[in-house]
Amino acid sequence: MSGTTEKFDKRIGRVRKTHEAMSRGYTFRVEKSGLIKIKPKHTKPGFPFGGVVAVLAVGLLFKAVVFASYGPEKYSSKVALLKSGTVVEQGSAWLLEPGKPTYMLASFVGGIIR
């Protein structure tokens, strides 16, 4: 009886695996005999470019909001303080250096904040 149960469990496992694979897409193939077979599409996991762009945009927006709320002098003094710290703090200071996009976004955000 247990041998039959093991075979059934293996078959259920294969069916679930096939169902999961086909939920990501499938293709039809007509064999020489005329039988139509359905095969799951093999997709490679892609790099999440959209997620990376979203994280960068949120980081830039955060930097612009802090820059607009502190002002250029106070923000520069905070970044200078980071430059004299550890390697991680120096890397953070490099990322937090204001550039043209930060100034443009801060001028826009500054109008909304005040």
N, C-alpha and C positions, 0 to 999 in steps of 0.2 A: 504494500500500500504506500509506503514512504517513497519508493522509487517512482511511482506514478505522480506523487505530489511534487517531487523534485523536478520531473520533466515539465509538469504544468507550470511551476514557478519559473523555470528557465524560459519557457515560451512566453509567459506574461512579461518577463523582463525584456525579452527581445521585442515584443509588441510595443511596450512603453518606450523603449529606446528608438524604435522606428517612428513612432508617433511624434516624439519630441524632435527628431531630425526633420520630419516632414512639416512640422509647424513653422520651420524657418524657410520653407519653400520647397517646391518639388518640380520635377520635369516628367514629361511623358515620352516614352520610347516605343516605337513599333518594331517588334522583332521580325525576323524573316518569316516566321510561321504566321504572322498576322496578330499575334498576341500583344496587347498594349500593356507595358509595364510602367509603373510609377516609381521613380527613384528620387530620393531626397537630394536637394542641391547641396553641394559641398561649398560652404562659404568660409572664407578665412576671416578671422576677427580683424577688423580694421582699427587703425589708430583713431582715437576720438578727437579729431581736430576741432570739432565744435566745442567740446568741453574745455580744451586748452584755450581757445579764443575767449570763451566765457570767463574763465578764471583770470586771464590777463586783463579783460575789460573791467571786471569787478575790482581788481587790484589797482588799475589806473584810476578808476572812479574814487576808490578809497583814498588814494594818494592825493587826488585833486580836492576832495572834501577836507582832508586834514590841512592841506596847504592853504585853502581858502579860509578855514576857520582860525588857524594860527597866524597867518600873515607871513610874508616872505622872510622877514628878519628872524622871527622866532623859529620858523620851520628850518631855516638854514643853520641856526645855532643847535637845534636838536640833531640834525644830520651830521654836523661837525662833531658833536659829542659821540655819535656812533662811530665816526671815522677813527677815533682814538681808542676804540675798544678792541675786543677779540676779533679773530678772523671772521666769525659768523656776523658780528656786529658791523665789521667793515664791508662785508658782502651786502648786508642789509642797507648800509649807507649808500652803496653803489646803486642798489635798486631804487632807493628812495630819492635819488638826486632828481630835482625837477628839470624837466625838459620842455620843449615847445608844446607837446600835447598836454602836459600837466598845467602849464600856464593858461592855455586856451580853455581847458575844461574847468580850471579853478575860477576863471573869470565868469564862466557861465553859471557854475554852481554857487559862486559867491553872490551873484544877483538873486538866487533863489533862497539862500540861507539868510541873507540880511534883509 
